[in-house]
């Protein structure tokens, strides 16, 4: 009986010793440094490059005319002073301009004649004042005609800006009325346009993502085509839609992105990553974060090469990085491989066998 008890106690002691040895066995792990920095949650959006409303220029004429020749086509890049089209003023408009010049010349002559008569006492002061008033009215009418740019022959209309021809609303030989749109140009983007509330890139996002997006959030624009796949341009959100589009069932987002003379010309289909919920958090690789019934946690390695469990709260996910909050120690690396085998307090060693 006593021998059996002694044997059982001996086996129990050996079992407990085995557990201690198992717990004390060093686990090979890989680690990386942890840092606290700014990180954001990217939201993927898709859309199209439009022309910034602040950079749109509509080309029209203040008089009726016929377009005799088009010198450009839609999508063409133009510089300031480049010829856009040739027009010939409507005969009635040209006649009105000629009559205005004649009327101004006649009125000036009448002022001189009336002044001469007034000096001789043959005309009254009121007659001289009336002549001067008529001359002033004639000159104002002439200035108005000259400002309209009406000429009797053909006239070349040049581009007032550097930009791209977005739209041509007429055909060669068409008669256009005064003020009717002829062309629309998009000026070259030179930077942010803070006064344009619509932006030059129109995007669409899922309604659940829209609530996290705010004006000022950073936007990274990417091309969808093969030639633009590696091109990225950064801008900012300027407006977030307050309703869901009935056709797409998405929420519209407008962004200002300085595109300059890049390959992102108006009409280019693009993808974009919008940085949301940006804040200061501990940045750790995705494999470092584990989860159990107590929540998310990571293991850090203490100076005496032991695993130390630290509970964390997930805040931001950016690809292969997490932004977490918790009582981490910046001087202690986090375990990114081998952490599934760890328990709090276990001894660890590097993948090469050296204690960590």
Phi and psi in degrees as GROMACS dihedral restraints (atoms count N, CA, C in turn):
[ dihedral_restraints ]
;  ai    aj    ak    al  type     phi  dphi    fc
    3     4     5     6     1   -64.3    20    10
    4     5     6     7     1   -35.4    20    10
    6     7     8     9     1   -65.6    20    10
    7     8     9    10     1   -38.7    20    10
    9    10    11    12     1   -64.8    20    10
   10    11    12    13     1   -43.6    20    10
   12    13    14    15     1   -62.4    20    10
   13    14    15    16     1   -41.9    20    10
   15    16    17    18     1   -63.6    20    10
   16    17    18    19     1   -40.6    20    10
   18    19    20    21     1   -65.3    20    10
   19    20    21    22     1   -41.1    20    10
   21    22    23    24     1   -63.8    20    10
   22    23    24    25     1   -42.2    20    10
   24    25    26    27     1   -63.5    20    10
   25    26    27    28     1   -38.5    20    10
   27    28    29    30     1   -64.3    20    10
   28    29    30    31     1   -43.7    20    10
   30    31    32    33     1   -64.7    20    10
   31    32    33    34     1   -39.4    20    10
   33    34    35    36     1   -63.2    20    10
   34    35    36    37     1   -42.2    20    10
   36    37    38    39     1   -62.3    20    10
   37    38    39    40     1   -43.7    20    10
   39    40    41    42     1   -63.2    20    10
   40    41    42    43     1   -38.1    20    10
   42    43    44    45     1   -64.8    20    10
   43    44    45    46     1   -44.7    20    10
   45    46    47    48     1   -65.4    20    10
   46    47    48    49     1   -39.9    20    10
   48    49    50    51     1   -63.4    20    10
   49    50    51    52     1   -37.4    20    10
   51    52    53    54     1   -63.4    20    10
   52    53    54    55     1   -40.6    20    10
   54    55    56    57     1   -63.4    20    10
   55    56    57    58     1   -41.5    20    10
   57    58    59    60     1   -62.3    20    10
   58    59    60    61     1   -44.2    20    10
   60    61    62    63     1   -63.2    20    10
   61    62    63    64     1   -38.7    20    10
   63    64    65    66     1   -65.3    20    10
   64    65    66    67     1   -41.8    20    10
   66    67    68    69     1   -67.7    20    10
   67    68    69    70     1   -32.1    20    10
   69    70    71    72     1   -84.5    20    10
   70    71    72    73     1    -8.2    20    10
   72    73    74    75     1   -63.7    20    10
   73    74    75    76     1   132.3    20    10
   75    76    77    78     1   -72.2    20    10
   76    77    78    79     1   133.8    20    10
   78    79    80    81     1  -100.6    20    10
   79    80    81    82     1   129.9    20    10
   81    82    83    84     1   -73.9    20    10
   82    83    84    85     1   127.5    20    10
   84    85    86    87     1  -136.8    20    10
   85    86    87    88     1   164.5    20    10
   87    88    89    90     1  -116.9    20    10
   88    89    90    91     1   141.4    20    10
   90    91    92    93     1  -129.5    20    10
   91    92    93    94     1   166.9    20    10
   93    94    95    96     1  -147.6    20    10
   94    95    96    97     1   157.7    20    10
   96    97    98    99     1   -70.4    20    10
   97    98    99   100     1   152.4    20    10
   99   100   101   102     1  -113.6    20    10
  100   101   102   103     1   144.4    20    10
  102   103   104   105     1  -141.6    20    10
  103   104   105   106     1   155.2    20    10
  105   106   107   108     1  -104.9    20    10
  106   107   108   109     1   121.2    20    10
  108   109   110   111     1  -155.8    20    10
  109   110   111   112     1   177.4    20    10
  111   112   113   114     1   -79.5    20    10
  112   113   114   115     1   134.0    20    10
  114   115   116   117     1  -147.1    20    10
  115   116   117   118     1   147.8    20    10
  117   118   119   120     1  -128.9    20    10
  118   119   120   121     1   160.2    20    10
  120   121   122   123     1   -94.5    20    10
  121   122   123   124     1   112.2    20    10
  123   124   125   126     1   -77.5    20    10
  124   125   126   127     1   138.6    20    10
  126   127   128   129     1  -114.9    20    10
  127   128   129   130     1   125.2    20    10
  129   130   131   132     1   -81.9    20    10
  130   131   132   133     1   134.1    20    10
  132   133   134   135     1  -136.0    20    10
  133   134   135   136     1   157.2    20    10
  135   136   137   138     1  -129.9    20    10
  136   137   138   139     1   149.2    20    10
  138   139   140   141     1  -174.8    20    10
  139   140   141   142     1  -151.9    20    10
  141   142   143   144     1  -144.4    20    10
  142   143   144   145     1   146.8    20    10
  144   145   146   147     1   -79.0    20    10
  145   146   147   148     1   123.6    20    10
  147   148   149   150     1  -111.9    20    10
  148   149   150   151     1   179.0    20    10
  150   151   152   153     1   -92.7    20    10
  151   152   153   154     1   131.6    20    10
  153   154   155   156     1   -59.4    20    10
  154   155   156   157     1   132.6    20    10
  156   157   158   159     1   -57.9    20    10
  157   158   159   160     1   -30.8    20    10
  159   160   161   162     1   -70.5    20    10
  160   161   162   163     1   -16.6    20    10
  162   163   164   165     1  -109.0    20    10
  163   164   165   166     1     7.3    20    10
  165   166   167   168     1   -84.9    20    10
  166   167   168   169     1   135.2    20    10
  168   169   170   171     1  -127.5    20    10
  169   170   171   172     1   121.7    20    10
  171   172   173   174     1   -96.3    20    10
  172   173   174   175     1   130.7    20    10
  174   175   176   177     1  -102.5    20    10
  175   176   177   178     1   121.1    20    10
  177   178   179   180     1  -146.0    20    10
  178   179   180   181     1   178.5    20    10
  180   181   182   183     1  -122.9    20    10
  181   182   183   184     1   144.6    20    10
  183   184   185   186     1   -83.6    20    10
  184   185   186   187     1    11.3    20    10
  186   187   188   189     1  -145.1    20    10
  187   188   189   190     1   159.8    20    10
  189   190   191   192     1   -72.1    20    10
  190   191   192   193     1   140.9    20    10
  192   193   194   195     1  -159.0    20    10
  193   194   195   196     1   169.5    20    10
  195   196   197   198     1  -115.1    20    10
  196   197   198   199     1   132.3    20    10
  198   199   200   201     1   -82.0    20    10
  199   200   201   202     1   110.5    20    10
  201   202   203   204     1   -90.8    20    10
  202   203   204   205     1   -21.8    20    10
  204   205   206   207     1  -158.9    20    10
  205   206   207   208     1   134.7    20    10
  207   208   209   210     1  -101.2    20    10
  208   209   210   211     1   130.9    20    10
  210   211   212   213     1  -104.7    20    10
  211   212   213   214     1    -6.5    20    10
  213   214   215   216     1  -135.3    20    10
  214   215   216   217     1   171.6    20    10
  216   217   218   219     1  -134.3    20    10
  217   218   219   220     1   163.3    20    10
  219   220   221   222     1   -59.6    20    10
  220   221   222   223     1   138.0    20    10
  222   223   224   225     1    89.5    20    10
  223   224   225   226     1    -7.0    20    10
  225   226   227   228     1   -79.3    20    10
  226   227   228   229     1   139.5    20    10
  228   229   230   231     1   -84.5    20    10
  229   230   231   232     1   133.1    20    10
  231   232   233   234     1  -128.9    20    10
  232   233   234   235     1   156.8    20    10
  234   235   236   237     1  -111.5    20    10
  235   236   237   238     1   159.5    20    10
  237   238   239   240     1   -56.1    20    10
  238   239   240   241     1   129.0    20    10
  240   241   242   243     1    95.9    20    10
  241   242   243   244     1   -12.1    20    10
  243   244   245   246     1   -67.6    20    10
  244   245   246   247     1   139.8    20    10
  246   247   248   249     1   -68.0    20    10
  247   248   249   250     1   133.7    20    10
  249   250   251   252     1  -100.9    20    10
  250   251   252   253     1   -48.6    20    10
  252   253   254   255     1  -160.9    20    10
  253   254   255   256     1   167.5    20    10
  255   256   257   258     1  -117.7    20    10
  256   257   258   259     1   135.1    20    10
  258   259   260   261     1  -128.1    20    10
  259   260   261   262     1   159.9    20    10
  261   262   263   264     1  -129.3    20    10
  262   263   264   265     1   120.9    20    10
  264   265   266   267     1   -59.7    20    10
  265   266   267   268     1   146.0    20    10
  267   268   269   270     1   -57.5    20    10
  268   269   270   271     1   137.8    20    10
  270   271   272   273     1   -52.3    20    10
  271   272   273   274     1   -38.8    20    10
  273   274   275   276     1   -65.7    20    10
  274   275   276   277     1   -39.0    20    10
  276   277   278   279     1   -68.2    20    10
  277   278   279   280     1   -41.1    20    10
  279   280   281   282     1   -64.4    20    10
  280   281   282   283     1   -38.9    20    10
  282   283   284   285     1   -64.2    20    10
  283   284   285   286     1   -40.5    20    10
  285   286   287   288     1   -62.9    20    10
  286   287   288   289     1   -37.3    20    10
  288   289   290   291     1   -67.2    20    10
  289   290   291   292     1   -42.6    20    10
  291   292   293   294     1   -64.4    20    10
  292   293   294   295     1   -40.3    20    10
  294   295   296   297     1   -65.1    20    10
  295   296   297   298     1   -35.6    20    10
  297   298   299   300     1   -65.2    20    10
  298   299   300   301     1   -40.1    20    10
  300   301   302   303     1   -65.6    20    10
  301   302   303   304     1   -42.1    20    10
  303   304   305   306     1   -65.1    20    10
  304   305   306   307     1   -40.9    20    10
  306   307   308   309     1   -64.6    20    10
  307   308   309   310     1   -37.7    20    10
  309   310   311   312     1   -67.3    20    10
  310   311   312   313     1   -41.4    20    10
  312   313   314   315     1   -64.2    20    10
  313   314   315   316     1   -43.1    20    10
  315   316   317   318     1   -65.1    20    10
  316   317   318   319     1   -41.6    20    10
  318   319   320   321     1   -65.7    20    10
  319   320   321   322     1   -39.6    20    10
  321   322   323   324     1   -63.0    20    10
  322   323   324   325     1   -40.2    20    10
  324   325   326   327     1   -64.5    20    10
  325   326   327   328     1   -37.8    20    10
  327   328   329   330     1   -66.9    20    10
  328   329   330   331     1   -35.0    20    10
  330   331   332   333     1   -63.8    20    10
  331   332   333   334     1   -44.2    20    10
  333   334   335   336     1   -62.5    20    10
  334   335   336   337     1   -42.4    20    10
  336   337   338   339     1   -66.9    20    10
  337   338   339   340     1   -42.6    20    10
  339   340   341   342     1   -67.9    20    10
  340   341   342   343     1   -35.9    20    10
  342   343   344   345     1   -63.4    20    10
  343   344   345   346     1   -40.5    20    10
  345   346   347   348     1   -63.8    20    10
  346   347   348   349     1   -42.5    20    10
  348   349   350   351     1   -66.3    20    10
  349   350   351   352     1   -37.8    20    10
  351   352   353   354     1   -64.6    20    10
  352   353   354   355     1   -39.6    20    10
  354   355   356   357     1   -64.3    20    10
  355   356   357   358     1   -26.9    20    10
  357   358   359   360     1   -93.0    20    10
  358   359   360   361     1     1.5    20    10
  360   361   362   363     1    78.4    20    10
  361   362   363   364     1    15.3    20    10
  363   364   365   366     1   -99.8    20    10
  364   365   366   367     1    -2.3    20    10
  366   367   368   369     1  -137.3    20    10
  367   368   369   370     1   149.3    20    10
  369   370   371   372     1   -87.6    20    10
  370   371   372   373     1   166.8    20    10
  372   373   374   375     1   -64.9    20    10
  373   374   375   376     1   -34.7    20    10
  375   376   377   378     1   -68.0    20    10
  376   377   378   379     1   -35.9    20    10
  378   379   380   381     1   -65.8    20    10
  379   380   381   382     1   -39.4    20    10
  381   382   383   384     1   -67.2    20    10
  382   383   384   385     1   -40.3    20    10
  384   385   386   387     1   -63.8    20    10
  385   386   387   388     1   -40.1    20    10
  387   388   389   390     1   -64.9    20    10
  388   389   390   391     1   -38.6    20    10
  390   391   392   393     1   -65.9    20    10
  391   392   393   394     1   -42.3    20    10
  393   394   395   396     1   -65.1    20    10
  394   395   396   397     1   -38.3    20    10
  396   397   398   399     1   -64.9    20    10
  397   398   399   400     1   -41.7    20    10
  399   400   401   402     1   -63.8    20    10
  400   401   402   403     1   -37.8    20    10
  402   403   404   405     1   -67.3    20    10
  403   404   405   406     1   -39.6    20    10
  405   406   407   408     1   -63.4    20    10
  406   407   408   409     1   -44.4    20    10
  408   409   410   411     1   -61.5    20    10
  409   410   411   412     1   -39.4    20    10
  411   412   413   414     1   -67.4    20    10
  412   413   414   415     1   -39.6    20    10
  414   415   416   417     1   -66.5    20    10
  415   416   417   418     1   -39.1    20    10
  417   418   419   420     1   -64.1    20    10
  418   419   420   421     1   -39.1    20    10
  420   421   422   423     1   -65.5    20    10
  421   422   423   424     1   -37.6    20    10
  423   424   425   426     1   -67.3    20    10
  424   425   426   427     1   -41.9    20    10
  426   427   428   429     1   -60.0    20    10
  427   428   429   430     1   -41.5    20    10
  429   430   431   432     1   -61.7    20    10
  430   431   432   433     1   -41.6    20    10
  432   433   434   435     1   -66.8    20    10
  433   434   435   436     1   -41.9    20    10
  435   436   437   438     1   -66.8    20    10
  436   437   438   439     1   -35.4    20    10
  438   439   440   441     1   -65.1    20    10
  439   440   441   442     1   -29.4    20    10
  441   442   443   444     1   -72.4    20    10
  442   443   444   445     1   -17.1    20    10
  444   445   446   447     1    78.3    20    10
  445   446   447   448     1    20.3    20    10
  447   448   449   450     1   -70.1    20    10
  448   449   450   451     1   132.8    20    10
  450   451   452   453     1  -133.0    20    10
  451   452   453   454     1   157.2    20    10
  453   454   455   456     1   -74.1    20    10
  454   455   456   457     1   -27.0    20    10
  456   457   458   459     1  -103.5    20    10
  457   458   459   460     1  -157.5    20    10
  459   460   461   462     1   -75.1    20    10
  460   461   462   463     1   145.7    20    10
  462   463   464   465     1  -132.4    20    10
  463   464   465   466     1   134.1    20    10
  465   466   467   468     1   -91.3    20    10
  466   467   468   469     1   126.6    20    10
  468   469   470   471     1   -98.3    20    10
  469   470   471   472     1   122.3    20    10
  471   472   473   474     1  -102.1    20    10
  472   473   474   475     1   159.7    20    10
  474   475   476   477     1   -71.0    20    10
  475   476   477   478     1   130.5    20    10
  477   478   479   480     1   -83.0    20    10
  478   479   480   481     1    -8.0    20    10
  480   481   482   483     1  -142.9    20    10
  481   482   483   484     1   167.3    20    10
  483   484   485   486     1   -85.9    20    10
  484   485   486   487     1   129.2    20    10
  486   487   488   489     1   178.8    20    10
  487   488   489   490     1  -154.3    20    10
  489   490   491   492     1  -128.6    20    10
  490   491   492   493     1   139.8    20    10
  492   493   494   495     1   -76.8    20    10
  493   494   495   496     1   111.4    20    10
  495   496   497   498     1   -84.3    20    10
  496   497   498   499     1   -42.7    20    10
  498   499   500   501     1  -150.2    20    10
  499   500   501   502     1   140.1    20    10
  501   502   503   504     1  -119.3    20    10
  502   503   504   505     1   119.7    20    10
  504   505   506   507     1   -96.6    20    10
  505   506   507   508     1    -2.3    20    10
  507   508   509   510     1  -130.4    20    10
  508   509   510   511     1   166.5    20    10
  510   511   512   513     1  -114.6    20    10
  511   512   513   514     1   163.1    20    10
  513   514   515   516     1   -63.5    20    10
  514   515   516   517     1   128.7    20    10
  516   517   518   519     1    96.5    20    10
  517   518   519   520     1    -8.3    20    10
  519   520   521   522     1   -71.8    20    10
  520   521   522   523     1   144.4    20    10
  522   523   524   525     1   -92.5    20    10
  523   524   525   526     1   126.5    20    10
  525   526   527   528     1  -116.4    20    10
  526   527   528   529     1   143.4    20    10
  528   529   530   531     1   -84.5    20    10
  529   530   531   532     1   163.1    20    10
  531   532   533   534     1   -59.7    20    10
  532   533   534   535     1   129.4    20    10
  534   535   536   537     1    83.6    20    10
  535   536   537   538     1    -6.7    20    10
  537   538   539   540     1   -70.9    20    10
  538   539   540   541     1   139.5    20    10
  540   541   542   543     1   -66.7    20    10
  541   542   543   544     1   135.5    20    10
  543   544   545   546     1  -110.7    20    10
  544   545   546   547     1   -46.5    20    10
  546   547   548   549     1  -144.4    20    10
  547   548   549   550     1   160.2    20    10
  549   550   551   552     1  -130.5    20    10
  550   551   552   553     1   128.9    20    10
  552   553   554   555     1  -113.2    20    10
  553   554   555   556     1   146.9    20    10
  555   556   557   558     1  -109.9    20    10
  556   557   558   559     1   120.3    20    10
  558   559   560   561     1   -68.5    20    10
  559   560   561   562     1   150.7    20    10
  561   562   563   564     1   -63.1    20    10
  562   563   564   565     1   132.2    20    10
  564   565   566   567     1   -73.0    20    10
  565   566   567   568     1   127.5    20    10
  567   568   569   570     1  -115.0    20    10
  568   569   570   571     1    -1.0    20    10
  570   571   572   573     1   162.2    20    10
  571   572   573   574     1  -165.7    20    10
  573   574   575   576     1   -67.7    20    10
  574   575   576   577     1   145.8    20    10
  576   577   578   579     1  -117.8    20    10
  577   578   579   580     1    81.3    20    10
  579   580   581   582     1   -63.7    20    10
  580   581   582   583     1   -19.8    20    10
  582   583   584   585     1   -90.3    20    10
  583   584   585   586     1    -4.2    20    10
  585   586   587   588     1   -95.4    20    10
  586   587   588   589     1   107.5    20    10
  588   589   590   591     1   -77.6    20    10
  589   590   591   592     1    -8.4    20    10
  591   592   593   594     1   -99.4    20    10
  592   593   594   595     1   -27.1    20    10
  594   595   596   597     1    86.1    20    10
  595   596   597   598     1   171.2    20    10
  597   598   599   600     1  -110.8    20    10
  598   599   600   601     1     4.0    20    10
  600   601   602   603     1  -132.4    20    10
  601   602   603   604     1   121.5    20    10
  603   604   605   606     1  -104.1    20    10
  604   605   606   607     1   121.2    20    10
  606   607   608   609     1  -119.2    20    10
  607   608   609   610     1   168.5    20    10
  609   610   611   612     1  -139.0    20    10
  610   611   612   613     1   137.4    20    10
  612   613   614   615     1  -132.5    20    10
  613   614   615   616     1   163.7    20    10
  615   616   617   618     1   -65.2    20    10
  616   617   618   619     1   142.2    20    10
  618   619   620   621     1   -55.1    20    10
  619   620   621   622     1   -35.9    20    10
  621   622   623   624     1   -66.6    20    10
  622   623   624   625     1   -27.0    20    10
  624   625   626   627     1   -85.1    20    10
  625   626   627   628     1   -26.6    20    10
  627   628   629   630     1   -61.0    20    10
  628   629   630   631     1   -32.4    20    10
  630   631   632   633     1   -67.1    20    10
  631   632   633   634     1   -18.6    20    10
  633   634   635   636     1   -93.5    20    10
  634   635   636   637     1    -6.1    20    10
  636   637   638   639     1   -96.7    20    10
  637   638   639   640     1   137.5    20    10
  639   640   641   642     1  -136.6    20    10
  640   641   642   643     1   155.8    20    10
  642   643   644   645     1   -57.5    20    10
  643   644   645   646     1   133.7    20    10
  645   646   647   648     1   101.7    20    10
  646   647   648   649     1   -15.9    20    10
  648   649   650   651     1   -62.4    20    10
  649   650   651   652     1   143.3    20    10
  651   652   653   654     1   -72.3    20    10
  652   653   654   655     1   137.9    20    10
  654   655   656   657     1  -120.9    20    10
  655   656   657   658     1   129.0    20    10
  657   658   659   660     1  -110.9    20    10
  658   659   660   661     1   113.5    20    10
  660   661   662   663     1   -91.2    20    10
  661   662   663   664     1   135.6    20    10
  663   664   665   666     1  -129.7    20    10
  664   665   666   667     1   147.0    20    10
  666   667   668   669     1   -82.3    20    10
  667   668   669   670     1   151.1    20    10
  669   670   671   672     1   -92.8    20    10
  670   671   672   673     1   -23.5    20    10
  672   673   674   675     1   -76.0    20    10
  673   674   675   676     1   162.6    20    10
  675   676   677   678     1   -60.7    20    10
  676   677   678   679     1   -40.0    20    10
  678   679   680   681     1   -69.3    20    10
  679   680   681   682     1   -23.7    20    10
  681   682   683   684     1  -108.5    20    10
  682   683   684   685     1     7.1    20    10
  684   685   686   687     1   -60.1    20    10
  685   686   687   688     1   -32.3    20    10
  687   688   689   690     1  -102.4    20    10
  688   689   690   691     1     6.8    20    10
  690   691   692   693     1   -93.0    20    10
  691   692   693   694     1   134.3    20    10
  693   694   695   696     1  -137.8    20    10
  694   695   696   697     1   135.0    20    10
  696   697   698   699     1  -130.9    20    10
  697   698   699   700     1   140.0    20    10
  699   700   701   702     1  -106.4    20    10
  700   701   702   703     1   137.8    20    10
  702   703   704   705     1  -146.2    20    10
  703   704   705   706     1  -157.1    20    10
  705   706   707   708     1  -141.4    20    10
  706   707   708   709     1   150.4    20    10
  708   709   710   711     1   -70.8    20    10
  709   710   711   712     1   136.3    20    10
  711   712   713   714     1  -114.2    20    10
  712   713   714   715     1   -23.9    20    10
  714   715   716   717     1  -154.8    20    10
  715   716   717   718     1   142.1    20    10
  717   718   719   720     1  -120.6    20    10
  718   719   720   721     1   127.4    20    10
  720   721   722   723     1   -60.0    20    10
  721   722   723   724     1   145.7    20    10
  723   724   725   726     1  -100.9    20    10
  724   725   726   727     1     8.5    20    10
  726   727   728   729     1  -148.3    20    10
  727   728   729   730     1   166.4    20    10
  729   730   731   732     1   -94.3    20    10
  730   731   732   733     1   131.2    20    10
  732   733   734   735     1   -64.8    20    10
  733   734   735   736     1   128.9    20    10
  735   736   737   738     1   -66.7    20    10
  736   737   738   739     1   -26.3    20    10
  738   739   740   741     1   -87.2    20    10
  739   740   741   742     1   -50.0    20    10
  741   742   743   744     1   -85.8    20    10
  742   743   744   745     1   -19.3    20    10
  744   745   746   747     1    62.1    20    10
  745   746   747   748     1    26.2    20    10
  747   748   749   750     1  -120.2    20    10
  748   749   750   751     1   171.3    20    10
  750   751   752   753     1  -107.3    20    10
  751   752   753   754     1   131.7    20    10
  753   754   755   756     1   -79.5    20    10
  754   755   756   757     1   141.6    20    10
  756   757   758   759     1  -132.4    20    10
  757   758   759   760     1   128.5    20    10
  759   760   761   762     1  -103.0    20    10
  760   761   762   763     1   138.5    20    10
  762   763   764   765     1  -134.1    20    10
  763   764   765   766     1   149.0    20    10
  765   766   767   768     1  -102.9    20    10
  766   767   768   769     1   119.2    20    10
  768   769   770   771     1  -128.8    20    10
  769   770   771   772     1   119.5    20    10
  771   772   773   774     1   -69.7    20    10
  772   773   774   775     1   104.6    20    10
  774   775   776   777     1   -98.4    20    10
  775   776   777   778     1   -19.4    20    10
  777   778   779   780     1    52.5    20    10
  778   779   780   781     1  -137.6    20    10
  780   781   782   783     1  -101.9    20    10
  781   782   783   784     1    42.2    20    10
  783   784   785   786     1   -77.5    20    10
  784   785   786   787     1   179.3    20    10
  786   787   788   789     1   -75.2    20    10
  787   788   789   790     1    -7.6    20    10
  789   790   791   792     1   -81.9    20    10
  790   791   792   793     1    72.1    20    10
  792   793   794   795     1   -80.5    20    10
  793   794   795   796     1   159.6    20    10
  795   796   797   798     1   -53.0    20    10
  796   797   798   799     1   133.0    20    10
  798   799   800   801     1   101.2    20    10
  799   800   801   802     1    -8.8    20    10
  801   802   803   804     1   -71.9    20    10
  802   803   804   805     1   130.3    20    10
  804   805   806   807     1   -82.0    20    10
  805   806   807   808     1   134.4    20    10
  807   808   809   810     1  -136.9    20    10
  808   809   810   811     1   163.3    20    10
  810   811   812   813     1  -114.9    20    10
  811   812   813   814     1   157.2    20    10
  813   814   815   816     1  -146.9    20    10
  814   815   816   817     1   145.9    20    10
  816   817   818   819     1  -109.5    20    10
  817   818   819   820     1   120.3    20    10
  819   820   821   822     1  -103.3    20    10
  820   821   822   823     1   122.3    20    10
  822   823   824   825     1   -77.9    20    10
  823   824   825   826     1   118.5    20    10
  825   826   827   828     1  -120.8    20    10
  826   827   828   829     1   162.3    20    10
  828   829   830   831     1    51.1    20    10
  829   830   831   832     1    38.7    20    10
  831   832   833   834     1   -65.8    20    10
  832   833   834   835     1   137.1    20    10
  834   835   836   837     1  -166.9    20    10
  835   836   837   838     1   176.0    20    10
  837   838   839   840     1   -92.0    20    10
  838   839   840   841     1   119.8    20    10
  840   841   842   843     1  -143.3    20    10
  841   842   843   844     1   168.5    20    10
  843   844   845   846     1   -74.0    20    10
  844   845   846   847     1   127.7    20    10
  846   847   848   849     1  -101.7    20    10
  847   848   849   850     1   120.5    20    10
  849   850   851   852     1  -132.1    20    10
  850   851   852   853     1   151.5    20    10
  852   853   854   855     1   -65.4    20    10
  853   854   855   856     1   152.6    20    10
  855   856   857   858     1   -54.8    20    10
  856   857   858   859     1   -43.4    20    10
  858   859   860   861     1   -65.9    20    10
  859   860   861   862     1   -14.9    20    10
  861   862   863   864     1   -74.5    20    10
  862   863   864   865     1   -21.1    20    10
  864   865   866   867     1   -93.9    20    10
  865   866   867   868     1   123.6    20    10
  867   868   869   870     1  -113.7    20    10
  868   869   870   871     1   168.7    20    10
  870   871   872   873     1  -142.4    20    10
  871   872   873   874     1   136.2    20    10
  873   874   875   876     1  -139.6    20    10
  874   875   876   877     1  -165.4    20    10
  876   877   878   879     1   -68.0    20    10
  877   878   879   880     1   -10.6    20    10
  879   880   881   882     1   -94.8    20    10
  880   881   882   883     1    -6.7    20    10
  882   883   884   885     1   117.3    20    10
  883   884   885   886     1  -164.6    20    10
  885   886   887   888     1   -79.6    20    10
  886   887   888   889     1   147.5    20    10
  888   889   890   891     1  -158.5    20    10
  889   890   891   892     1   163.6    20    10
  891   892   893   894     1  -132.0    20    10
  892   893   894   895     1   163.8    20    10
  894   895   896   897     1  -109.9    20    10
  895   896   897   898     1   129.6    20    10
  897   898   899   900     1  -108.0    20    10
  898   899   900   901     1   156.3    20    10
  900   901   902   903     1  -103.5    20    10
  901   902   903   904     1   121.7    20    10
  903   904   905   906     1   -77.9    20    10
  904   905   906   907     1   166.3    20    10
  906   907   908   909     1   -58.1    20    10
  907   908   909   910     1   -25.8    20    10
  909   910   911   912     1   -92.9    20    10
  910   911   912   913     1    23.4    20    10
  912   913   914   915     1    62.7    20    10
  913   914   915   916     1    43.3    20    10
  915   916   917   918     1  -122.6    20    10
  916   917   918   919     1   148.6    20    10
  918   919   920   921     1   -78.5    20    10
  919   920   921   922     1   132.5    20    10
  921   922   923   924     1  -124.0    20    10
  922   923   924   925     1   117.4    20    10
  924   925   926   927     1   -76.2    20    10
  925   926   927   928     1   133.9    20    10
  927   928   929   930     1  -129.2    20    10
  928   929   930   931     1   119.4    20    10
  930   931   932   933     1   -73.1    20    10
  931   932   933   934     1   137.7    20    10
  933   934   935   936     1  -132.0    20    10
  934   935   936   937     1   163.4    20    10
  936   937   938   939     1  -119.7    20    10
  937   938   939   940     1   121.6    20    10
  939   940   941   942     1   -68.3    20    10
  940   941   942   943     1   129.2    20    10
  942   943   944   945     1  -117.8    20    10
  943   944   945   946     1   -42.6    20    10
  945   946   947   948     1  -140.2    20    10
  946   947   948   949     1   142.0    20    10
  948   949   950   951     1  -123.5    20    10
  949   950   951   952     1   121.4    20    10
  951   952   953   954     1  -129.6    20    10
  952   953   954   955     1    89.3    20    10
  954   955   956   957     1    63.3    20    10
  955   956   957   958     1  -118.4    20    10
  957   958   959   960     1   -91.7    20    10
  958   959   960   961     1    13.0    20    10
  960   961   962   963     1  -120.7    20    10
  961   962   963   964     1   145.2    20    10
  963   964   965   966     1  -115.3    20    10
  964   965   966   967     1   145.1    20    10
  966   967   968   969     1  -105.0    20    10
  967   968   969   970     1   116.5    20    10
  969   970   971   972     1  -125.5    20    10
  970   971   972   973     1   158.8    20    10
  972   973   974   975     1  -116.2    20    10
  973   974   975   976     1   141.8    20    10
  975   976   977   978     1   168.6    20    10
  976   977   978   979     1   175.2    20    10
  978   979   980   981     1   -88.5    20    10
  979   980   981   982     1    63.5    20    10
  981   982   983   984     1   -84.2    20    10
  982   983   984   985     1   158.1    20    10
  984   985   986   987     1  -110.6    20    10
  985   986   987   988     1   118.7    20    10
  987   988   989   990     1   -63.7    20    10
  988   989   990   991     1   -20.8    20    10
  990   991   992   993     1   -86.0    20    10
  991   992   993   994     1    -9.4    20    10
  993   994   995   996     1  -111.1    20    10
  994   995   996   997     1   127.4    20    10
  996   997   998   999     1   -70.4    20    10
  997   998   999  1000     1   158.5    20    10
  999  1000  1001  1002     1  -101.0    20    10
 1000  1001  1002  1003     1   149.4    20    10
 1002  1003  1004  1005     1   -85.0    20    10
 1003  1004  1005  1006     1   128.7    20    10
 1005  1006  1007  1008     1  -113.9    20    10
 1006  1007  1008  1009     1   -13.3    20    10
 1008  1009  1010  1011     1  -144.9    20    10
 1009  1010  1011  1012     1   135.9    20    10
 1011  1012  1013  1014     1    90.3    20    10
 1012  1013  1014  1015     1    -0.7    20    10
 1014  1015  1016  1017     1   -70.7    20    10
 1015  1016  1017  1018     1   -22.2    20    10
 1017  1018  1019  1020     1   -66.4    20    10
 1018  1019  1020  1021     1   -21.4    20    10
 1020  1021  1022  1023     1   -91.8    20    10
 1021  1022  1023  1024     1    -4.6    20    10
 1023  1024  1025  1026     1   -88.1    20    10
 1024  1025  1026  1027     1   152.7    20    10
 1026  1027  1028  1029     1  -128.3    20    10
 1027  1028  1029  1030     1   157.2    20    10
 1029  1030  1031  1032     1   -57.1    20    10
 1030  1031  1032  1033     1   125.3    20    10
 1032  1033  1034  1035     1    94.5    20    10
 1033  1034  1035  1036     1    -6.6    20    10
 1035  1036  1037  1038     1   -68.5    20    10
 1036  1037  1038  1039     1   150.4    20    10
 1038  1039  1040  1041     1   -77.8    20    10
 1039  1040  1041  1042     1   139.2    20    10
 1041  1042  1043  1044     1  -124.8    20    10
 1042  1043  1044  1045     1   158.4    20    10
 1044  1045  1046  1047     1  -143.0    20    10
 1045  1046  1047  1048     1   157.8    20    10
 1047  1048  1049  1050     1   -66.5    20    10
 1048  1049  1050  1051     1   166.0    20    10
 1050  1051  1052  1053     1   -60.1    20    10
 1051  1052  1053  1054     1   -25.2    20    10
 1053  1054  1055  1056     1   -85.6    20    10
 1054  1055  1056  1057     1    -2.7    20    10
 1056  1057  1058  1059     1   108.6    20    10
 1057  1058  1059  1060     1   -13.3    20    10
 1059  1060  1061  1062     1   -79.2    20    10
 1060  1061  1062  1063     1   137.4    20    10
 1062  1063  1064  1065     1   -58.5    20    10
 1063  1064  1065  1066     1   144.2    20    10
